[in-house]
């Protein structure tokens, strides 16, 4: 058995490598390549792998790790912000999709139990695929990313009652009064254990980090994740949902970033196996026997799910553009649908032929998902621009009132996250009139109560920008996490007001050229602004003159950051202080009580004349004296910052700290502590 698993794994790796290379050449998404690998290598394809059970077990681990890492990247605070899209949007999406699919199945002559089951199957979407793609596109924090995640979380929760209803739908009984009661008691106990874990996990991780053992830290993470996942599974919930909760618990601790970095390689490996295992489920022979029926069912499922998911997100306050993107993201059939289907097949609720039809259509929807998400922004912009939807676009502004903002020569801030709040704070201090456009209704309600000039709207719509009086604005700052929306807003703002100054914040360097071409005056990529800030601090630490640092940074920004990628060693006069003057030393020394310098002035010591040492600065208590006056008198406890040759520094040190004192040149530093509180 171990040899069989090893052979299967080797075949999967070799074949997936070849398929992924071809997909890269053809610009096909990676997930599609993995699905194709499973179809080719599976028992229904070339038959290279026959032991699919072991592969499915590895795939289950992949789902657990994926949801675990998503939970770590998330937090309970973010989850609370999703309660509206989760509860309202999720319930509407599942309810509408289940009802529509069940009615269509009933009209086709299927029994009531099977019709409801089909409604359940098609109401679920793929958390693994959608979250993987949104993470790769850095769209988790976008409005449509939040709406999609909220609905997906609610779907995972609803798998539990769906599984409990299977015996009833199959006419097998079950679900007496005792069963739900026992489940409720068991679930309550699990929730109590999760609450205890939430309080205990940070303490456990603190004790583990004190050992300084990376292996123990990683093993502890695995134990926490699998334990909580298993507990929730025993309560009837899914393993994936339990892993997500475990990740949320760890996200509240200061160890979340290290935990995530340790788990990312495992996530990528096991998720690849998951997508391959899904492809193995497809019966190629069945597909070619009735291809048109399978394609029609897949297309109908995508269209209906996109419509209902988009409508559900619209009821939570999302604008039309976000509705369309969110709907297309949720258009596929999910991995938990396979679990429902297999359970129904074993219970005799779902015939083998119907099972294969649903399975084939579901895999086709998964194959289409990467392309749908890629094309979604373009399709959303096209649809929102149609005259037929103008009434819907106009209705989004009704919450803002009839009149436009009266400011002239004002600033428009698109997005009110951390960057937007800082810009608004600076504008208030500078007495600059400004207007904020935001799409989160909760944020709008809270900030409006504080007196912020904020209103609800999708800035990719022309009438929203006109409501903010874009034609009279001097500057617009776009600080949102949606690259496609930022590009659309830039183009609209430049077209409406050719003289407006447009500043766009983007997360990636590759967006600079595109946004500049659309009319942005300044594009600020987070990637390189972070690098510039770090680089400037490094240069200051090496005592590079301030004017040279500022000149270099200005050149980097003026050249659209190209210089930072090809920075040569002669970009500054001297990057390494020690390389320019290797014998020069810069030290800090504290004057002791027995020092003959105590009570003397700088002029009396003749420090530079006698010892060749220059006093750069003096620190006394909390006061600093840069380039001190010759009349300043030294006192016990003063810290002197001196520059000179090594031998001269040693000579002056004998005066500042005579024999019998601590020979250390620098004052004894306080023991630095790491985040866990352990002294380093």
ABEGO torsion letter per residue (X at the ends): XAAAAAAAAAAAAAAAAAAAAAAAAAGBBAAAAAAAAAAAABAABAGABABAAAAAAAAAAAAAAAAAAAAAABBAAAAAAAAAAAAAAAAAAAAAAAAAAAAAAAAAGBBAAAAAAAAAAAABBBAAAAAAAAAAAGAAABAAAAAAAAAAAAAAAAAAAAAAAAAAAAGAEEGBAAAAAAAAAAAAAAAAAAAAAAAAAAAAAAAAAAAGBAAAAAAAAAAAAAAAAAAAAAAGBBAAAAAAAAAAAAAABAAAAAAAAAAAAAAAAAAAAAAAAAAAABBAAAAAABAAAAAAAAAAAAAAAAAAAAAAAAAAGBBAAAAAAAAAAAABBBAAAAAAAAAAAAAGABBAAAAAAAAAAAAAAAAAAAAAAAAAAAAAAAAAABAAAAAAAAAAAAAAEABBBABBGBBBBBEBBAAAAAAAAAAAAAGBBBBBBBABAAAAAAAAAAGBBBBBEBAABAAAAAAAGAAABABBBBBBABAAAAAAAAAAAAAABAABBBBBBBABAAAAAAAAAAGBABBBBAAAAAAAAAAAAAAAAAGBBAAAAAAAAAAAAAAGGAAAAABBAAABABABAAAABAABBBBBBBBBAABAABGBBAAAAGAAAAAGBBBABBBBEABBBBGBBAABBBBBGBBBBBBEBAAAAAAAAAAABBBGBBABABBBBBBBBBAAGBBX
